[in-house]
Amino acid sequence: MLKLSNGNPSNEAFLVEAGLHGREWAAVLSVLYFIEHIAWNFTKQPDYIKNKDWYIIPVVNPEGYEYSMTKNRLWRKNRRTFSGPCDGVDLNRNFDTNWGTRDSSNNICAETFCGPQPFSEQETIAIRNVLNGRRFTGYVSVHSYGSAVLFPWIFDGRPSFHRDHHVPVAKEMVMSLKYSIFNLCKYLLIFFIHENE
């Protein structure tokens, strides 16, 4: 985990993580770009960026990420081995909130296998420990599937407890992403050309 901060003890803390799903390479690259942009231009950042403690985990699931790059491009889960024909747990479904319910599976061979119990995986235990170790004002889990900004409790159709705050923030994120996607694609193209020269 990386921490970016100006060292002010009164800063609010934000956690940003990506790579829960091995195959979501764009999420990992987006967070790496975020790190580079903040770190290289820290003194030029607006106060709402500088006056925060940014805790960043670019790849929560490094084994799944590597496996998706070398063996199976669409691999989603971690690489935990089980006795039997199938391996891995969908880390996104291994947290304790609504564990084993909608959109998850108890079938070990399913892509959405939630694991034998909540927090059965080292990766989700690590995130839980980080979250329990400090009070975070915000937590963003970056994914690259779909074009949606999801906020707490949206999965069951109930309105979020803080809906009046979440909706404007989500709308601002969507508007920012429309502009940022172009810049990110331009950056990745330049990076690709530079790496292959």
Sequence and secondary structure as in RCSB ss.txt:
>XXXX:A:sequence
MLKLSNGNPSNEAFLVEAGLHGREWAAVLSVLYFIEHIAWNFTKQPDYIKNKDWYIIPVVNPEGYEYSMTKNRLW
RKNRRTFSGPCDGVDLNRNFDTNWGTRDSSNNICAETFCGPQPFSEQETIAIRNVLNGRRFTGYVSVHSYGSAVL
FPWIFDGRPSFHRDHHVPVAKEMVMSLKYSIFNLCKYLLIFFIHENE
>XXXX:A:secstr
 EEE    TT EEEEEEE SSTT HHHHHHHHHHHHHHHHTGGGS HHHHTEEEEEES S HHHHHHHHHT TT 
 S     SSS     GGG SSTTTTSTT BS TTSTTB  SSTT SHHHHHHHHHHHHS  SEEEEE  SSS   
 TTGGGS   TTHHHHHHHHHHHHHHHHHHHHHHHHHHHHHHHHHT 
